[in-house]
Amino acid sequence: LCFPQKLWKIVESDRFQSIWWSEGGKCVAIDEELFKEEVLGRGGALRIFTTQSMKSFIRQLNLYGFTKMQQDFQRSASLPEFLAEEAAAAAHSQILHYYNPSFNREYPQLLEKCRRR
């Protein structure tokens, strides 16, 4: 699978608490510290991405057209998003939000337009 497809699978998965849909499925929210441990820290056959570095992962996001969103600290509408953001705030983790018009929970068919620059 290519990078956007792998990303889609982990955002959709219930197995990861470090990454979720935000902004009603239009953005990806990442709890940076937990993501490093839970996703990038995997080794061997369990490895998802080729990198273990957050900097390299973010570089991949940028190469595929994702842009970092600044949060204006509006609370998320859905309960799971709200709880994840509250838990991260309580742990003083940084939540990163990334947006790509071709990466939307409601329109999985757009994923094929998510190409590397």
DODO-376413 format. One record per atom (N, C-alpha, C): chain; atom name; x, y, z. Coordinates in nm, 2 decimals. Layout:
<nodes>
cadena->A	atomo->CA	x->X	y->Y	z->Z .
...
</nodes>
This chain:
<nodes>
cadena->A	atomo->N	x->0.08	y->-0.12	z->0.00 .
cadena->A	atomo->CA	x->0.00	y->0.00	z->0.00 .
cadena->A	atomo->C	x->0.09	y->0.12	z->0.00 .
cadena->A	atomo->N	x->0.04	y->0.23	z->-0.07 .
cadena->A	atomo->CA	x->0.11	y->0.35	z->-0.07 .
cadena->A	atomo->C	x->0.08	y->0.43	z->0.06 .
cadena->A	atomo->N	x->0.15	y->0.54	z->0.09 .
cadena->A	atomo->CA	x->0.14	y->0.61	z->0.21 .
cadena->A	atomo->C	x->0.00	y->0.66	z->0.24 .
cadena->A	atomo->N	x->-0.08	y->0.72	z->0.15 .
cadena->A	atomo->CA	x->-0.21	y->0.76	z->0.19 .
cadena->A	atomo->C	x->-0.30	y->0.64	z->0.22 .
cadena->A	atomo->N	x->-0.29	y->0.53	z->0.16 .
cadena->A	atomo->CA	x->-0.37	y->0.41	z->0.19 .
cadena->A	atomo->C	x->-0.34	y->0.36	z->0.33 .
cadena->A	atomo->N	x->-0.21	y->0.35	z->0.36 .
cadena->A	atomo->CA	x->-0.17	y->0.31	z->0.50 .
cadena->A	atomo->C	x->-0.23	y->0.40	z->0.60 .
cadena->A	atomo->N	x->-0.22	y->0.53	z->0.57 .
cadena->A	atomo->CA	x->-0.27	y->0.64	z->0.66 .
cadena->A	atomo->C	x->-0.42	y->0.62	z->0.68 .
cadena->A	atomo->N	x->-0.49	y->0.60	z->0.57 .
cadena->A	atomo->CA	x->-0.64	y->0.58	z->0.58 .
cadena->A	atomo->C	x->-0.67	y->0.46	z->0.67 .
cadena->A	atomo->N	x->-0.60	y->0.35	z->0.65 .
cadena->A	atomo->CA	x->-0.62	y->0.23	z->0.73 .
cadena->A	atomo->C	x->-0.60	y->0.25	z->0.88 .
cadena->A	atomo->N	x->-0.50	y->0.32	z->0.92 .
cadena->A	atomo->CA	x->-0.48	y->0.34	z->1.06 .
cadena->A	atomo->C	x->-0.57	y->0.44	z->1.12 .
cadena->A	atomo->N	x->-0.62	y->0.54	z->1.04 .
cadena->A	atomo->CA	x->-0.71	y->0.64	z->1.09 .
cadena->A	atomo->C	x->-0.85	y->0.57	z->1.11 .
cadena->A	atomo->N	x->-0.88	y->0.48	z->1.02 .
cadena->A	atomo->CA	x->-1.01	y->0.41	z->1.03 .
cadena->A	atomo->C	x->-1.01	y->0.30	z->1.13 .
cadena->A	atomo->N	x->-0.89	y->0.25	z->1.17 .
cadena->A	atomo->CA	x->-0.88	y->0.14	z->1.27 .
cadena->A	atomo->C	x->-0.91	y->0.18	z->1.41 .
cadena->A	atomo->N	x->-0.97	y->0.09	z->1.48 .
cadena->A	atomo->CA	x->-1.00	y->0.11	z->1.63 .
cadena->A	atomo->C	x->-0.88	y->0.07	z->1.71 .
cadena->A	atomo->N	x->-0.77	y->0.02	z->1.65 .
cadena->A	atomo->CA	x->-0.65	y->-0.02	z->1.73 .
cadena->A	atomo->C	x->-0.56	y->0.09	z->1.77 .
cadena->A	atomo->N	x->-0.58	y->0.21	z->1.71 .
cadena->A	atomo->CA	x->-0.49	y->0.32	z->1.74 .
cadena->A	atomo->C	x->-0.56	y->0.43	z->1.81 .
cadena->A	atomo->N	x->-0.51	y->0.48	z->1.92 .
cadena->A	atomo->CA	x->-0.56	y->0.59	z->1.99 .
cadena->A	atomo->C	x->-0.49	y->0.72	z->1.96 .
cadena->A	atomo->N	x->-0.38	y->0.71	z->1.89 .
cadena->A	atomo->CA	x->-0.30	y->0.83	z->1.86 .
cadena->A	atomo->C	x->-0.34	y->0.91	z->1.74 .
cadena->A	atomo->N	x->-0.43	y->0.85	z->1.66 .
cadena->A	atomo->CA	x->-0.47	y->0.92	z->1.53 .
cadena->A	atomo->C	x->-0.62	y->0.90	z->1.51 .
cadena->A	atomo->N	x->-0.69	y->1.00	z->1.47 .
cadena->A	atomo->CA	x->-0.83	y->0.99	z->1.45 .
cadena->A	atomo->C	x->-0.88	y->1.10	z->1.35 .
cadena->A	atomo->N	x->-1.00	y->1.09	z->1.30 .
cadena->A	atomo->CA	x->-1.06	y->1.19	z->1.22 .
cadena->A	atomo->C	x->-1.10	y->1.30	z->1.30 .
cadena->A	atomo->N	x->-1.08	y->1.42	z->1.25 .
cadena->A	atomo->CA	x->-1.12	y->1.54	z->1.32 .
cadena->A	atomo->C	x->-1.20	y->1.63	z->1.22 .
cadena->A	atomo->N	x->-1.26	y->1.74	z->1.27 .
cadena->A	atomo->CA	x->-1.33	y->1.83	z->1.19 .
cadena->A	atomo->C	x->-1.44	y->1.76	z->1.10 .
cadena->A	atomo->N	x->-1.51	y->1.66	z->1.16 .
cadena->A	atomo->CA	x->-1.61	y->1.59	z->1.09 .
cadena->A	atomo->C	x->-1.56	y->1.50	z->0.98 .
cadena->A	atomo->N	x->-1.44	y->1.45	z->0.99 .
cadena->A	atomo->CA	x->-1.39	y->1.36	z->0.89 .
cadena->A	atomo->C	x->-1.31	y->1.43	z->0.78 .
cadena->A	atomo->N	x->-1.29	y->1.56	z->0.80 .
cadena->A	atomo->CA	x->-1.21	y->1.63	z->0.69 .
cadena->A	atomo->C	x->-1.06	y->1.65	z->0.72 .
cadena->A	atomo->N	x->-1.03	y->1.63	z->0.85 .
cadena->A	atomo->CA	x->-0.89	y->1.64	z->0.89 .
cadena->A	atomo->C	x->-0.84	y->1.52	z->0.97 .
cadena->A	atomo->N	x->-0.71	y->1.50	z->0.97 .
cadena->A	atomo->CA	x->-0.65	y->1.39	z->1.05 .
cadena->A	atomo->C	x->-0.59	y->1.46	z->1.17 .
cadena->A	atomo->N	x->-0.62	y->1.41	z->1.29 .
cadena->A	atomo->CA	x->-0.57	y->1.46	z->1.42 .
cadena->A	atomo->C	x->-0.47	y->1.35	z->1.47 .
cadena->A	atomo->N	x->-0.35	y->1.40	z->1.51 .
cadena->A	atomo->CA	x->-0.25	y->1.31	z->1.56 .
cadena->A	atomo->C	x->-0.19	y->1.36	z->1.69 .
cadena->A	atomo->N	x->-0.20	y->1.27	z->1.79 .
cadena->A	atomo->CA	x->-0.14	y->1.29	z->1.92 .
cadena->A	atomo->C	x->0.01	y->1.25	z->1.90 .
cadena->A	atomo->N	x->0.09	y->1.36	z->1.89 .
cadena->A	atomo->CA	x->0.23	y->1.33	z->1.84 .
cadena->A	atomo->C	x->0.31	y->1.23	z->1.93 .
cadena->A	atomo->N	x->0.31	y->1.25	z->2.06 .
cadena->A	atomo->CA	x->0.39	y->1.16	z->2.15 .
cadena->A	atomo->C	x->0.34	y->1.02	z->2.14 .
cadena->A	atomo->N	x->0.21	y->1.00	z->2.15 .
cadena->A	atomo->CA	x->0.15	y->0.87	z->2.15 .
cadena->A	atomo->C	x->0.17	y->0.80	z->2.01 .
cadena->A	atomo->N	x->0.16	y->0.88	z->1.90 .
cadena->A	atomo->CA	x->0.18	y->0.83	z->1.77 .
cadena->A	atomo->C	x->0.32	y->0.78	z->1.75 .
cadena->A	atomo->N	x->0.42	y->0.85	z->1.80 .
cadena->A	atomo->CA	x->0.56	y->0.81	z->1.79 .
cadena->A	atomo->C	x->0.58	y->0.67	z->1.85 .
cadena->A	atomo->N	x->0.51	y->0.65	z->1.97 .
cadena->A	atomo->CA	x->0.52	y->0.52	z->2.04 .
cadena->A	atomo->C	x->0.44	y->0.41	z->1.97 .
cadena->A	atomo->N	x->0.31	y->0.45	z->1.95 .
cadena->A	atomo->CA	x->0.21	y->0.35	z->1.90 .
cadena->A	atomo->C	x->0.23	y->0.30	z->1.76 .
cadena->A	atomo->N	x->0.26	y->0.40	z->1.67 .
cadena->A	atomo->CA	x->0.27	y->0.37	z->1.53 .
cadena->A	atomo->C	x->0.41	y->0.36	z->1.47 .
cadena->A	atomo->N	x->0.49	y->0.47	z->1.49 .
cadena->A	atomo->CA	x->0.62	y->0.48	z->1.44 .
cadena->A	atomo->C	x->0.72	y->0.39	z->1.52 .
cadena->A	atomo->N	x->0.69	y->0.36	z->1.64 .
cadena->A	atomo->CA	x->0.78	y->0.27	z->1.72 .
cadena->A	atomo->C	x->0.76	y->0.12	z->1.69 .
cadena->A	atomo->N	x->0.67	y->0.09	z->1.61 .
cadena->A	atomo->CA	x->0.66	y->-0.06	z->1.57 .
cadena->A	atomo->C	x->0.78	y->-0.11	z->1.49 .
cadena->A	atomo->N	x->0.82	y->-0.23	z->1.52 .
cadena->A	atomo->CA	x->0.93	y->-0.28	z->1.44 .
cadena->A	atomo->C	x->0.89	y->-0.41	z->1.37 .
cadena->A	atomo->N	x->0.98	y->-0.46	z->1.29 .
cadena->A	atomo->CA	x->0.96	y->-0.59	z->1.23 .
cadena->A	atomo->C	x->0.84	y->-0.60	z->1.14 .
cadena->A	atomo->N	x->0.77	y->-0.71	z->1.16 .
cadena->A	atomo->CA	x->0.65	y->-0.74	z->1.07 .
cadena->A	atomo->C	x->0.53	y->-0.64	z->1.11 .
cadena->A	atomo->N	x->0.54	y->-0.58	z->1.23 .
cadena->A	atomo->CA	x->0.43	y->-0.49	z->1.27 .
cadena->A	atomo->C	x->0.45	y->-0.35	z->1.22 .
cadena->A	atomo->N	x->0.56	y->-0.32	z->1.16 .
cadena->A	atomo->CA	x->0.59	y->-0.19	z->1.11 .
cadena->A	atomo->C	x->0.49	y->-0.15	z->1.00 .
cadena->A	atomo->N	x->0.44	y->-0.02	z->1.01 .
cadena->A	atomo->CA	x->0.34	y->0.03	z->0.92 .
cadena->A	atomo->C	x->0.41	y->0.12	z->0.82 .
cadena->A	atomo->N	x->0.49	y->0.22	z->0.86 .
cadena->A	atomo->CA	x->0.56	y->0.31	z->0.77 .
cadena->A	atomo->C	x->0.71	y->0.28	z->0.77 .
cadena->A	atomo->N	x->0.78	y->0.31	z->0.67 .
cadena->A	atomo->CA	x->0.92	y->0.28	z->0.66 .
cadena->A	atomo->C	x->1.00	y->0.36	z->0.76 .
cadena->A	atomo->N	x->0.95	y->0.47	z->0.81 .
cadena->A	atomo->CA	x->1.02	y->0.56	z->0.90 .
cadena->A	atomo->C	x->0.98	y->0.54	z->1.04 .
cadena->A	atomo->N	x->1.07	y->0.57	z->1.13 .
cadena->A	atomo->CA	x->1.04	y->0.57	z->1.28 .
cadena->A	atomo->C	x->1.05	y->0.72	z->1.33 .
cadena->A	atomo->N	x->1.07	y->0.81	z->1.24 .
cadena->A	atomo->CA	x->1.09	y->0.95	z->1.27 .
cadena->A	atomo->C	x->0.97	y->1.03	z->1.25 .
cadena->A	atomo->N	x->0.93	y->1.11	z->1.34 .
cadena->A	atomo->CA	x->0.81	y->1.20	z->1.32 .
cadena->A	atomo->C	x->0.84	y->1.30	z->1.22 .
cadena->A	atomo->N	x->0.96	y->1.35	z->1.21 .
cadena->A	atomo->CA	x->1.00	y->1.45	z->1.11 .
cadena->A	atomo->C	x->0.98	y->1.39	z->0.97 .
cadena->A	atomo->N	x->1.02	y->1.27	z->0.95 .
cadena->A	atomo->CA	x->1.01	y->1.20	z->0.82 .
cadena->A	atomo->C	x->0.86	y->1.18	z->0.79 .
cadena->A	atomo->N	x->0.79	y->1.14	z->0.89 .
cadena->A	atomo->CA	x->0.64	y->1.11	z->0.87 .
cadena->A	atomo->C	x->0.57	y->1.24	z->0.82 .
cadena->A	atomo->N	x->0.60	y->1.35	z->0.89 .
cadena->A	atomo->CA	x->0.54	y->1.48	z->0.85 .
cadena->A	atomo->C	x->0.59	y->1.52	z->0.71 .
cadena->A	atomo->N	x->0.71	y->1.49	z->0.67 .
cadena->A	atomo->CA	x->0.76	y->1.52	z->0.54 .
cadena->A	atomo->C	x->0.68	y->1.44	z->0.44 .
cadena->A	atomo->N	x->0.64	y->1.32	z->0.47 .
cadena->A	atomo->CA	x->0.56	y->1.24	z->0.38 .
cadena->A	atomo->C	x->0.42	y->1.30	z->0.37 .
cadena->A	atomo->N	x->0.36	y->1.34	z->0.48 .
cadena->A	atomo->CA	x->0.23	y->1.41	z->0.47 .
cadena->A	atomo->C	x->0.24	y->1.53	z->0.38 .
cadena->A	atomo->N	x->0.35	y->1.61	z->0.39 .
cadena->A	atomo->CA	x->0.36	y->1.73	z->0.30 .
cadena->A	atomo->C	x->0.38	y->1.69	z->0.16 .
cadena->A	atomo->N	x->0.46	y->1.59	z->0.13 .
cadena->A	atomo->CA	x->0.48	y->1.54	z->-0.01 .
cadena->A	atomo->C	x->0.35	y->1.50	z->-0.07 .
cadena->A	atomo->N	x->0.25	y->1.45	z->0.01 .
cadena->A	atomo->CA	x->0.12	y->1.40	z->-0.05 .
cadena->A	atomo->C	x->0.02	y->1.51	z->-0.04 .
cadena->A	atomo->N	x->0.06	y->1.63	z->-0.02 .
cadena->A	atomo->CA	x->-0.03	y->1.75	z->-0.02 .
cadena->A	atomo->C	x->-0.11	y->1.78	z->0.10 .
cadena->A	atomo->N	x->-0.07	y->1.72	z->0.22 .
cadena->A	atomo->CA	x->-0.14	y->1.76	z->0.34 .
cadena->A	atomo->C	x->-0.08	y->1.89	z->0.39 .
cadena->A	atomo->N	x->-0.17	y->1.97	z->0.45 .
cadena->A	atomo->CA	x->-0.12	y->2.10	z->0.51 .
cadena->A	atomo->C	x->-0.16	y->2.10	z->0.66 .
cadena->A	atomo->N	x->-0.07	y->2.15	z->0.74 .
cadena->A	atomo->CA	x->-0.10	y->2.16	z->0.88 .
cadena->A	atomo->C	x->-0.20	y->2.27	z->0.91 .
cadena->A	atomo->N	x->-0.30	y->2.23	z->0.99 .
cadena->A	atomo->CA	x->-0.40	y->2.33	z->1.03 .
cadena->A	atomo->C	x->-0.37	y->2.38	z->1.17 .
cadena->A	atomo->N	x->-0.40	y->2.51	z->1.18 .
cadena->A	atomo->CA	x->-0.38	y->2.57	z->1.32 .
cadena->A	atomo->C	x->-0.52	y->2.55	z->1.39 .
cadena->A	atomo->N	x->-0.51	y->2.50	z->1.51 .
cadena->A	atomo->CA	x->-0.63	y->2.48	z->1.58 .
cadena->A	atomo->C	x->-0.67	y->2.61	z->1.65 .
cadena->A	atomo->N	x->-0.80	y->2.65	z->1.64 .
cadena->A	atomo->CA	x->-0.84	y->2.77	z->1.71 .
cadena->A	atomo->C	x->-0.91	y->2.73	z->1.84 .
cadena->A	atomo->N	x->-0.88	y->2.61	z->1.89 .
cadena->A	atomo->CA	x->-0.93	y->2.55	z->2.01 .
cadena->A	atomo->C	x->-1.09	y->2.55	z->2.02 .
cadena->A	atomo->N	x->-1.15	y->2.53	z->1.91 .
cadena->A	atomo->CA	x->-1.29	y->2.50	z->1.91 .
cadena->A	atomo->C	x->-1.30	y->2.36	z->1.95 .
cadena->A	atomo->N	x->-1.40	y->2.32	z->2.03 .
cadena->A	atomo->CA	x->-1.41	y->2.18	z->2.07 .
cadena->A	atomo->C	x->-1.48	y->2.10	z->1.96 .
cadena->A	atomo->N	x->-1.44	y->1.98	z->1.94 .
cadena->A	atomo->CA	x->-1.49	y->1.89	z->1.84 .
cadena->A	atomo->C	x->-1.63	y->1.86	z->1.87 .
cadena->A	atomo->N	x->-1.71	y->1.84	z->1.77 .
cadena->A	atomo->CA	x->-1.85	y->1.81	z->1.78 .
cadena->A	atomo->C	x->-1.88	y->1.67	z->1.83 .
cadena->A	atomo->N	x->-1.80	y->1.57	z->1.79 .
cadena->A	atomo->CA	x->-1.82	y->1.43	z->1.82 .
cadena->A	atomo->C	x->-1.76	y->1.40	z->1.96 .
cadena->A	atomo->N	x->-1.82	y->1.31	z->2.03 .
cadena->A	atomo->CA	x->-1.77	y->1.27	z->2.16 .
cadena->A	atomo->C	x->-1.64	y->1.20	z->2.15 .
cadena->A	atomo->N	x->-1.61	y->1.11	z->2.06 .
cadena->A	atomo->CA	x->-1.48	y->1.05	z->2.06 .
cadena->A	atomo->C	x->-1.37	y->1.15	z->2.03 .
cadena->A	atomo->N	x->-1.39	y->1.24	z->1.94 .
cadena->A	atomo->CA	x->-1.29	y->1.35	z->1.91 .
cadena->A	atomo->C	x->-1.27	y->1.43	z->2.03 .
cadena->A	atomo->N	x->-1.38	y->1.47	z->2.10 .
cadena->A	atomo->CA	x->-1.37	y->1.56	z->2.22 .
cadena->A	atomo->C	x->-1.29	y->1.49	z->2.33 .
cadena->A	atomo->N	x->-1.32	y->1.36	z->2.35 .
cadena->A	atomo->CA	x->-1.25	y->1.29	z->2.46 .
cadena->A	atomo->C	x->-1.10	y->1.27	z->2.42 .
cadena->A	atomo->N	x->-1.07	y->1.24	z->2.30 .
cadena->A	atomo->CA	x->-0.93	y->1.23	z->2.26 .
cadena->A	atomo->C	x->-0.85	y->1.36	z->2.28 .
cadena->A	atomo->N	x->-0.92	y->1.47	z->2.24 .
cadena->A	atomo->CA	x->-0.85	y->1.60	z->2.25 .
cadena->A	atomo->C	x->-0.84	y->1.63	z->2.40 .
cadena->A	atomo->N	x->-0.94	y->1.60	z->2.48 .
cadena->A	atomo->CA	x->-0.93	y->1.63	z->2.63 .
cadena->A	atomo->C	x->-0.82	y->1.55	z->2.69 .
cadena->A	atomo->N	x->-0.81	y->1.42	z->2.66 .
cadena->A	atomo->CA	x->-0.70	y->1.33	z->2.71 .
cadena->A	atomo->C	x->-0.57	y->1.38	z->2.67 .
cadena->A	atomo->N	x->-0.55	y->1.42	z->2.55 .
cadena->A	atomo->CA	x->-0.42	y->1.48	z->2.50 .
cadena->A	atomo->C	x->-0.39	y->1.61	z->2.58 .
cadena->A	atomo->N	x->-0.49	y->1.69	z->2.60 .
cadena->A	atomo->CA	x->-0.46	y->1.82	z->2.67 .
cadena->A	atomo->C	x->-0.42	y->1.79	z->2.81 .
cadena->A	atomo->N	x->-0.49	y->1.69	z->2.87 .
cadena->A	atomo->CA	x->-0.45	y->1.66	z->3.01 .
cadena->A	atomo->C	x->-0.31	y->1.60	z->3.02 .
cadena->A	atomo->N	x->-0.27	y->1.54	z->2.92 .
cadena->A	atomo->CA	x->-0.13	y->1.48	z->2.92 .
cadena->A	atomo->C	x->-0.03	y->1.58	z->2.86 .
cadena->A	atomo->N	x->-0.08	y->1.70	z->2.83 .
cadena->A	atomo->CA	x->0.01	y->1.80	z->2.77 .
cadena->A	atomo->C	x->0.08	y->1.76	z->2.64 .
cadena->A	atomo->N	x->0.01	y->1.67	z->2.56 .
cadena->A	atomo->CA	x->0.06	y->1.62	z->2.43 .
cadena->A	atomo->C	x->0.02	y->1.73	z->2.33 .
cadena->A	atomo->N	x->0.10	y->1.73	z->2.22 .
cadena->A	atomo->CA	x->0.07	y->1.82	z->2.11 .
cadena->A	atomo->C	x->-0.02	y->1.74	z->2.01 .
cadena->A	atomo->N	x->-0.13	y->1.80	z->1.98 .
cadena->A	atomo->CA	x->-0.22	y->1.74	z->1.88 .
cadena->A	atomo->C	x->-0.20	y->1.82	z->1.75 .
cadena->A	atomo->N	x->-0.16	y->1.74	z->1.64 .
cadena->A	atomo->CA	x->-0.13	y->1.80	z->1.51 .
cadena->A	atomo->C	x->-0.26	y->1.77	z->1.43 .
cadena->A	atomo->N	x->-0.30	y->1.87	z->1.35 .
cadena->A	atomo->CA	x->-0.41	y->1.85	z->1.26 .
cadena->A	atomo->C	x->-0.36	y->1.87	z->1.11 .
cadena->A	atomo->N	x->-0.39	y->1.78	z->1.03 .
cadena->A	atomo->CA	x->-0.35	y->1.79	z->0.89 .
cadena->A	atomo->C	x->-0.47	y->1.77	z->0.80 .
cadena->A	atomo->N	x->-0.47	y->1.85	z->0.69 .
cadena->A	atomo->CA	x->-0.58	y->1.85	z->0.59 .
cadena->A	atomo->C	x->-0.54	y->1.83	z->0.45 .
cadena->A	atomo->N	x->-0.61	y->1.75	z->0.38 .
cadena->A	atomo->CA	x->-0.59	y->1.73	z->0.24 .
cadena->A	atomo->C	x->-0.73	y->1.71	z->0.18 .
cadena->A	atomo->N	x->-0.76	y->1.79	z->0.07 .
cadena->A	atomo->CA	x->-0.90	y->1.78	z->0.01 .
cadena->A	atomo->C	x->-0.93	y->1.65	z->-0.04 .
cadena->A	atomo->N	x->-0.83	y->1.56	z->-0.07 .
cadena->A	atomo->CA	x->-0.85	y->1.43	z->-0.13 .
cadena->A	atomo->C	x->-0.85	y->1.32	z->-0.02 .
cadena->A	atomo->N	x->-0.84	y->1.36	z->0.11 .
cadena->A	atomo->CA	x->-0.84	y->1.27	z->0.22 .
cadena->A	atomo->C	x->-0.96	y->1.30	z->0.31 .
cadena->A	atomo->N	x->-1.07	y->1.24	z->0.29 .
cadena->A	atomo->CA	x->-1.19	y->1.28	z->0.36 .
cadena->A	atomo->C	x->-1.27	y->1.15	z->0.39 .
cadena->A	atomo->N	x->-1.31	y->1.14	z->0.52 .
cadena->A	atomo->CA	x->-1.38	y->1.02	z->0.56 .
cadena->A	atomo->C	x->-1.50	y->0.99	z->0.48 .
cadena->A	atomo->N	x->-1.58	y->1.09	z->0.44 .
cadena->A	atomo->CA	x->-1.70	y->1.08	z->0.37 .
cadena->A	atomo->C	x->-1.68	y->1.04	z->0.22 .
cadena->A	atomo->N	x->-1.56	y->1.06	z->0.17 .
cadena->A	atomo->CA	x->-1.54	y->1.03	z->0.03 .
cadena->A	atomo->C	x->-1.41	y->0.95	z->0.00 .
cadena->A	atomo->N	x->-1.42	y->0.82	z->0.04 .
cadena->A	atomo->CA	x->-1.30	y->0.74	z->0.02 .
cadena->A	atomo->C	x->-1.25	y->0.73	z->-0.12 .
cadena->A	atomo->N	x->-1.34	y->0.75	z->-0.22 .
cadena->A	atomo->CA	x->-1.30	y->0.74	z->-0.36 .
cadena->A	atomo->C	x->-1.20	y->0.85	z->-0.40 .
cadena->A	atomo->N	x->-1.20	y->0.96	z->-0.32 .
cadena->A	atomo->CA	x->-1.10	y->1.06	z->-0.35 .
cadena->A	atomo->C	x->-0.96	y->1.02	z->-0.32 .
cadena->A	atomo->N	x->-0.94	y->0.92	z->-0.24 .
cadena->A	atomo->CA	x->-0.81	y->0.87	z->-0.20 .
cadena->A	atomo->C	x->-0.71	y->0.85	z->-0.32 .
cadena->A	atomo->N	x->-0.77	y->0.80	z->-0.43 .
cadena->A	atomo->CA	x->-0.68	y->0.78	z->-0.55 .
cadena->A	atomo->C	x->-0.63	y->0.91	z->-0.61 .
cadena->A	atomo->N	x->-0.68	y->1.02	z->-0.57 .
cadena->A	atomo->CA	x->-0.63	y->1.15	z->-0.62 .
cadena->A	atomo->C	x->-0.52	y->1.20	z->-0.53 .
cadena->A	atomo->N	x->-0.49	y->1.13	z->-0.42 .
cadena->A	atomo->CA	x->-0.39	y->1.17	z->-0.32 .
cadena->A	atomo->C	x->-0.26	y->1.12	z->-0.37 .
cadena->A	atomo->N	x->-0.19	y->1.20	z->-0.45 .
cadena->A	atomo->CA	x->-0.06	y->1.16	z->-0.51 .
cadena->A	atomo->C	x->0.06	y->1.23	z->-0.46 .
cadena->A	atomo->N	x->0.17	y->1.17	z->-0.47 .
cadena->A	atomo->CA	x->0.30	y->1.23	z->-0.43 .
cadena->A	atomo->C	x->0.34	y->1.34	z->-0.52 .
cadena->A	atomo->N	x->0.38	y->1.45	z->-0.47 .
cadena->A	atomo->CA	x->0.42	y->1.56	z->-0.56 .
cadena->A	atomo->C	x->0.55	y->1.53	z->-0.63 .
</nodes>
